[in-house]
Amino acid sequence: MNYFSSDFKLGILGGGQLGKMLLTETRKFDIQTYVLDPSDEAPCKIGCNHFVKGSLTDFDTVYNFGRQVDVLTIEIEHVNVDALEKLEAEGVKVYPSPATLKLIKNKGGQKDFYAANNIPTADYRRFENINDLKVAVDNGEIAMPFVWKSTEGGYDGNGVKVIRSAESFEGVPNVQCIAEVMVPFVYELAVIVARSPKGKIATYPVVEMEFHPEANQVEYVICPARIPDAVAEKAQEIALKVSEAFGHVGLLAVEMFCTEDEQVLVNEVAPRPHNSGHYSIEASYTSQFEQHLRAILNLPLGNTGSKAAGIMVNLVGAEGYIGDVKYKGMKKILKMDGVTPHIYGKKQTRPFRKMGHVTIVHKDISQARDIAEKVKESIKVISVPTQEWDK
């Protein structure tokens, strides 16, 4: 099939920042794009050929949207899988496949999958609701502290909470969940694996993630990870095992914990471009977004090596600000060498909402990390009267 400057149509379910960055690569190749998102202000709206406003979880909406395209992909897991199954049965190429997506979108199902496939992961138990979990805690079957995770709908730190006492249950929704043993990790790592329909595979270097202690969000992604070679090799091997087990097409981001004794455990996965790969836009020979496109179109996979050390800094809404967004300090970071901001196009900010990211490239990883710290200190995502300008 001719994908370039042709009648070929690529559909994307979800119009957020991941889709927006994927669209940059489709423009480079001149591929027609269709995007479905429930918001009129979706970041993707300005970059696609055809934008459709509608629910991602409604069967008819997703099915009718998918019938217009040749290949359908996602930038968010929370979509109607039943509609994807019908589209696939009717000949639409859907990547990742509905079967893979069904396994991954439920965190309890993910954990069961790891256990069934001998993939190392933290011990856990599944519960139908919070009341059943509380009974297990009261009976001494679950020891505190532990990590509570909603099996459905969690993102960007939402749907995850450390339960340290009975008071910690306050505000936790009464939904299907898992209770996971807390892992005494030293590093949080990630590996992105690309896989084509023909089974061609490419992996990106292991990255290290530093998280915000309150929001449970990634603050920094560091490539290459500052870890022993033996740990990096083990993380790569496990990521490849996970990829093979799922048999996905496209990208699979595998997040892992590394303990003090260098045990590597899988935390969770995402079958799409991922926050842990944003550094690749500037630092890699092939960005994760171009690689996802290459993979789902069955094109040759690109070079995953790095041109230089890369660090990503997440730009999230500052605490105490809700409303029309303003980026304070933008001019200051634009004066820094090797620093590139990416603004996602969301008009409204709120505390810890992902509004953009900044990448730093440098030949020396330590100096890149120092610059990243300066970037973090210099730029703030706030809300102020729209007539006020960045001074």
C-alpha positions as CSV (number, residue, x, y, z in Angstrom):
1,M,0.0,0.0,0.0
2,N,1.2,3.5,-0.8
3,Y,1.0,5.6,2.4
4,F,2.6,8.7,1.1
5,S,0.7,11.6,-0.6
6,S,-2.1,9.1,-1.4
7,D,-5.7,8.3,-0.5
8,F,-4.5,6.3,2.5
9,K,-6.2,7.3,5.8
10,L,-4.8,6.9,9.3
11,G,-7.2,7.2,12.2
12,I,-6.2,8.1,15.7
13,L,-8.4,7.5,18.7
14,G,-7.7,10.4,21.1
15,G,-6.8,13.9,20.4
16,G,-4.4,14.8,23.2
17,Q,-0.7,15.7,23.2
18,L,0.5,12.2,22.2
19,G,-1.7,12.4,19.1
20,K,-0.5,15.9,18.4
21,M,3.1,14.9,18.4
22,L,2.3,11.8,16.2
23,L,0.7,14.1,13.7
24,T,4.0,16.0,13.3
25,E,5.4,12.8,11.8
26,T,2.4,12.2,9.6
27,R,2.8,15.7,8.1
28,K,6.4,14.8,7.4
29,F,5.3,11.9,5.3
30,D,2.1,13.6,4.0
31,I,-0.3,11.0,5.4
32,Q,-4.0,11.8,5.6
33,T,-5.2,11.8,9.3
34,Y,-8.5,11.4,11.0
35,V,-8.8,12.1,14.8
36,L,-11.7,11.3,17.2
37,D,-11.8,13.1,20.6
38,P,-14.7,14.3,22.8
39,S,-13.3,17.8,23.2
40,D,-13.6,20.7,20.8
41,E,-10.3,22.0,22.2
42,A,-8.3,18.8,21.7
43,P,-4.6,19.6,20.9
44,C,-4.9,17.4,17.8
45,K,-7.6,19.5,16.2
46,I,-5.2,22.0,14.6
47,G,-2.9,19.3,13.1
48,C,-5.1,16.6,11.5
49,N,-6.9,16.6,8.1
50,H,-10.3,15.6,9.6
51,F,-11.4,16.1,13.2
52,V,-14.4,14.3,14.6
53,K,-15.9,15.3,18.0
54,G,-17.3,12.2,19.8
55,S,-17.0,9.8,22.7
56,L,-14.1,7.3,22.7
57,T,-16.1,4.8,24.7
58,D,-19.3,4.8,22.7
59,F,-19.6,1.8,20.4
60,D,-21.3,3.4,17.5
61,T,-19.1,6.5,17.6
62,V,-15.9,4.5,17.5
63,Y,-17.2,2.0,15.0
64,N,-18.5,4.7,12.5
65,F,-15.2,6.6,12.9
66,G,-13.1,3.5,12.3
67,R,-15.0,2.6,9.1
68,Q,-13.6,5.8,7.5
69,V,-9.9,4.8,7.8
70,D,-7.5,2.1,6.6
71,V,-5.4,1.8,9.8
72,L,-6.6,2.8,13.2
73,T,-4.3,3.4,16.2
74,I,-4.7,4.9,19.7
75,E,-3.1,7.6,21.9
76,I,-5.1,6.6,24.9
77,E,-6.2,3.1,26.1
78,H,-9.7,4.1,27.4
79,V,-11.6,3.4,24.2
80,N,-14.4,1.0,23.2
81,V,-12.7,-2.3,22.5
82,D,-15.9,-4.0,21.3
83,A,-16.1,-1.5,18.4
84,L,-12.4,-2.2,17.6
85,E,-13.0,-5.9,17.5
86,K,-15.8,-5.5,14.9
87,L,-13.7,-3.1,12.8
88,E,-10.8,-5.6,12.8
89,A,-13.2,-8.4,11.8
90,E,-14.3,-6.3,8.9
91,G,-10.8,-5.7,7.6
92,V,-9.7,-2.5,9.3
93,K,-6.2,-2.8,10.6
94,V,-6.2,-1.9,14.3
95,Y,-2.9,-1.4,16.1
96,P,-2.5,-2.3,18.9
97,S,-5.0,-5.1,18.3
98,P,-8.2,-5.2,20.4
99,A,-7.0,-8.4,22.0
100,T,-3.8,-6.8,23.2
101,L,-5.6,-3.7,24.3
102,K,-8.1,-5.7,26.2
103,L,-5.3,-7.3,28.2
104,I,-3.5,-4.1,28.9
105,K,-6.3,-1.6,29.7
106,N,-7.2,-3.4,32.9
107,K,-4.4,-3.3,35.4
108,G,-5.7,-6.3,37.2
109,G,-5.7,-8.2,33.9
110,Q,-2.1,-6.9,33.3
111,K,-0.9,-8.4,36.6
112,D,-2.6,-11.7,35.9
113,F,-0.9,-11.8,32.5
114,Y,2.5,-11.2,34.0
115,A,1.9,-14.0,36.5
116,A,0.7,-16.4,33.8
117,N,3.7,-15.7,31.6
118,N,6.4,-15.8,34.3
119,I,7.2,-12.1,34.0
120,P,8.6,-10.7,37.3
121,T,6.2,-8.3,39.0
122,A,5.3,-7.2,42.5
123,D,3.0,-9.5,44.5
124,Y,-0.6,-8.4,44.4
125,R,-4.3,-9.3,45.0
126,R,-7.4,-8.3,43.1
127,F,-10.6,-7.0,44.7
128,E,-14.0,-6.3,43.3
129,N,-14.4,-3.2,45.4
130,I,-12.8,-1.2,48.2
131,N,-15.1,-2.8,50.9
132,D,-13.6,-6.3,50.1
133,L,-10.1,-4.8,50.3
134,K,-10.9,-3.3,53.7
135,V,-12.1,-6.6,55.0
136,A,-8.9,-8.3,53.8
137,V,-6.9,-5.6,55.6
138,D,-8.9,-6.0,58.8
139,N,-8.4,-9.8,58.7
140,G,-4.6,-9.3,58.4
141,E,-4.5,-10.7,54.8
142,I,-3.1,-7.5,53.4
143,A,-0.4,-5.7,55.3
144,M,0.0,-1.9,55.3
145,P,1.6,0.0,53.7
146,F,0.6,-1.2,50.2
147,V,-0.2,0.4,46.9
148,W,-3.8,0.7,45.9
149,K,-4.5,0.8,42.1
150,S,-7.8,1.2,40.3
151,T,-8.0,-1.5,37.6
152,E,-9.6,0.9,35.1
153,G,-9.2,4.5,34.1
154,G,-6.1,5.5,35.9
155,Y,-3.6,8.0,34.3
156,D,-0.9,10.5,35.3
157,G,-0.8,9.4,38.9
158,N,-4.6,9.2,39.2
159,G,-6.0,5.9,40.3
160,V,-2.9,5.1,42.4
161,K,-2.5,5.7,46.2
162,V,-0.2,4.4,48.9
163,I,-2.4,3.1,51.8
164,R,-0.4,3.5,55.0
165,S,-3.3,3.5,57.5
166,A,-7.1,3.3,57.8
167,E,-7.3,7.1,57.2
168,S,-5.6,6.6,53.8
169,F,-8.8,5.0,52.5
170,E,-10.5,8.4,52.7
171,G,-11.4,9.5,49.1
172,V,-10.5,6.2,47.5
173,P,-13.4,5.2,45.1
174,N,-15.3,2.0,45.6
175,V,-14.2,0.4,42.4
176,Q,-12.5,-2.8,41.2
177,C,-8.9,-2.6,42.3
178,I,-5.6,-4.3,43.2
179,A,-3.5,-4.2,46.3
180,E,0.2,-4.4,45.5
181,V,3.1,-5.0,47.7
182,M,5.3,-1.9,48.0
183,V,8.6,-2.5,46.2
184,P,11.7,-1.0,47.9
185,F,13.1,0.2,44.6
186,V,16.3,2.1,43.9
187,Y,15.4,3.1,40.3
188,E,12.3,3.4,38.3
189,L,13.1,2.5,34.7
190,A,11.4,2.2,31.3
191,V,12.1,0.6,28.0
192,I,10.2,1.3,24.8
193,V,9.9,-1.6,22.4
194,A,8.7,-1.1,18.8
195,R,7.2,-4.1,16.9
196,S,5.9,-4.3,13.3
197,P,3.2,-6.6,12.0
198,K,6.0,-8.7,10.4
199,G,7.6,-9.1,13.8
200,K,10.5,-6.8,13.3
201,I,11.6,-5.4,16.7
202,A,13.6,-2.4,17.9
203,T,14.2,-1.3,21.5
204,Y,15.2,2.1,22.8
205,P,17.8,2.6,25.5
206,V,16.8,2.1,29.2
207,V,15.6,5.4,30.7
208,E,15.5,6.4,34.3
209,M,12.4,8.2,35.7
210,E,12.3,10.6,38.6
211,F,8.8,11.1,40.1
212,H,7.1,13.9,41.9
213,P,6.6,12.7,45.5
214,E,3.1,14.0,45.9
215,A,1.5,13.8,42.4
216,N,3.1,10.4,41.5
217,Q,3.9,11.9,38.1
218,V,7.2,11.7,36.2
219,E,9.2,14.9,36.7
220,Y,12.3,13.9,34.8
221,V,13.2,11.2,32.2
222,I,16.9,10.6,31.9
223,C,18.5,8.8,28.9
224,P,20.7,6.9,29.2
225,A,19.7,5.7,32.7
226,R,22.4,6.1,35.3
227,I,22.5,2.4,36.2
228,P,25.0,-0.5,36.0
229,D,25.3,-2.2,32.6
230,A,24.1,-5.5,34.1
231,V,20.8,-3.8,35.2
232,A,20.3,-2.2,31.8
233,E,20.8,-5.5,30.1
234,K,18.3,-7.2,32.4
235,A,15.8,-4.5,31.9
236,Q,16.1,-4.8,28.1
237,E,15.7,-8.6,28.3
238,I,12.5,-8.3,30.4
239,A,11.0,-5.6,28.1
240,L,11.6,-7.9,25.1
241,K,10.0,-10.8,27.0
242,V,6.9,-8.6,27.8
243,S,6.7,-7.4,24.2
244,E,6.9,-11.0,22.8
245,A,4.2,-12.2,25.3
246,F,1.7,-9.4,24.3
247,G,2.5,-9.7,20.6
248,H,1.7,-6.0,20.2
249,V,2.1,-3.9,17.0
250,G,3.4,-0.4,17.4
251,L,5.1,0.8,20.6
252,L,5.0,-0.8,24.0
253,A,6.4,1.2,26.9
254,V,7.5,-1.1,29.7
255,E,7.8,0.5,33.2
256,M,9.9,-1.3,35.7
257,F,11.3,-1.1,39.3
258,C,14.9,-2.0,40.1
259,T,15.6,-3.0,43.7
260,E,18.8,-2.7,45.7
261,D,19.8,-6.3,44.9
262,E,19.3,-5.5,41.2
263,Q,16.0,-7.4,40.9
264,V,14.0,-5.9,38.0
265,L,10.1,-6.1,38.3
266,V,7.6,-4.9,35.7
267,N,5.2,-2.3,37.0
268,E,2.9,-1.7,34.1
269,V,2.9,-1.1,30.3
270,A,1.3,1.3,27.8
271,P,0.8,0.2,24.1
272,R,1.4,3.6,22.5
273,P,3.8,6.5,22.5
274,H,4.7,7.3,26.2
275,N,5.9,10.1,28.4
276,S,9.1,8.1,29.0
277,G,10.0,8.5,25.3
278,H,9.5,12.2,24.8
279,Y,13.2,12.8,25.0
280,S,13.6,11.0,21.8
281,I,12.2,13.8,19.7
282,E,15.4,15.8,20.0
283,A,17.9,13.2,21.4
284,S,17.3,10.1,19.2
285,Y,17.9,9.3,15.5
286,T,14.3,8.2,15.3
287,S,11.7,9.7,17.6
288,Q,9.2,7.4,19.3
289,F,6.4,9.0,17.3
290,E,8.1,8.4,14.0
291,Q,8.9,4.8,15.2
292,H,5.2,4.2,16.1
293,L,4.2,5.3,12.6
294,R,6.8,3.1,11.0
295,A,5.7,0.1,13.1
296,I,2.0,0.3,12.5
297,L,2.5,0.9,8.7
298,N,4.9,-2.0,8.5
299,L,7.7,0.2,7.3
300,P,11.4,-0.4,8.2
301,L,12.0,0.5,11.8
302,G,14.4,3.4,12.5
303,N,17.6,3.7,14.4
304,T,16.8,3.9,18.2
305,G,20.2,5.1,19.2
306,S,20.8,8.5,20.8
307,K,22.6,11.4,19.2
308,A,23.4,12.8,22.7
309,A,22.3,12.4,26.3
310,G,18.7,13.5,26.6
311,I,16.5,14.6,29.5
312,M,12.8,15.4,29.6
313,V,11.2,17.7,32.1
314,N,7.4,17.6,32.4
315,L,5.6,20.9,32.5
316,V,2.6,20.5,34.7
317,G,0.1,23.0,36.2
318,A,1.4,24.7,39.3
319,E,-0.4,24.1,42.6
320,G,-2.9,26.9,43.4
321,Y,-3.7,27.8,39.8
322,I,-6.8,27.0,37.8
323,G,-7.9,28.7,34.6
324,D,-6.5,30.2,31.4
325,V,-2.9,29.0,31.1
326,K,0.2,31.2,31.1
327,Y,3.8,29.9,30.8
328,K,6.0,32.0,33.1
329,G,9.7,32.0,32.3
330,M,9.5,30.8,28.7
331,K,11.9,33.4,27.4
332,K,14.5,32.4,30.1
333,I,14.6,28.8,29.1
334,L,14.7,29.6,25.4
335,K,18.0,31.3,26.0
336,M,19.5,28.0,27.2
337,D,21.6,25.9,24.8
338,G,20.1,22.5,23.9
339,V,16.7,23.3,25.5
340,T,13.5,22.8,23.5
341,P,10.0,23.4,24.9
342,H,6.9,21.5,23.7
343,I,3.6,23.1,24.5
344,Y,0.6,20.8,24.2
345,G,-2.1,23.4,23.4
346,K,-4.4,22.9,26.4
347,K,-6.1,26.2,27.1
348,Q,-6.9,25.5,30.8
349,T,-4.4,24.7,33.5
350,R,-5.0,23.0,36.9
351,P,-2.6,21.6,39.5
352,F,-0.4,18.8,38.1
353,R,-2.2,18.7,34.7
354,K,0.3,17.9,32.0
355,M,0.6,21.0,29.9
356,G,3.9,20.4,28.0
357,H,7.5,19.2,28.4
358,V,11.0,20.4,27.8
359,T,13.8,18.4,26.4
360,I,17.5,19.0,27.1
361,V,20.3,17.5,24.9
362,H,23.9,17.6,25.9
363,K,27.0,15.4,25.3
364,D,27.4,15.0,29.0
365,I,24.5,13.4,31.0
366,S,25.5,15.1,34.3
367,Q,25.5,18.6,32.7
368,A,22.2,17.8,31.0
369,R,20.7,16.9,34.4
370,D,22.0,20.2,35.9
371,I,20.4,22.2,33.0
372,A,17.1,20.3,33.5
373,E,17.1,21.4,37.2
374,K,17.5,25.0,36.0
375,V,14.7,24.6,33.5
376,K,12.4,23.2,36.3
377,E,13.2,26.2,38.5
378,S,12.8,28.8,35.7
379,I,9.5,27.9,34.1
380,K,6.1,27.8,35.8
381,V,2.6,26.9,34.4
382,I,0.2,29.3,36.0
383,S,-3.0,31.1,35.3
384,V,-3.2,34.9,35.2
385,P,-5.2,37.6,33.3
386,T,-4.8,36.9,29.6
387,Q,-3.6,40.5,28.9
388,E,-0.5,40.1,31.1
389,W,2.6,39.1,29.1
390,D,5.7,37.2,30.0
391,K,8.3,39.8,31.1
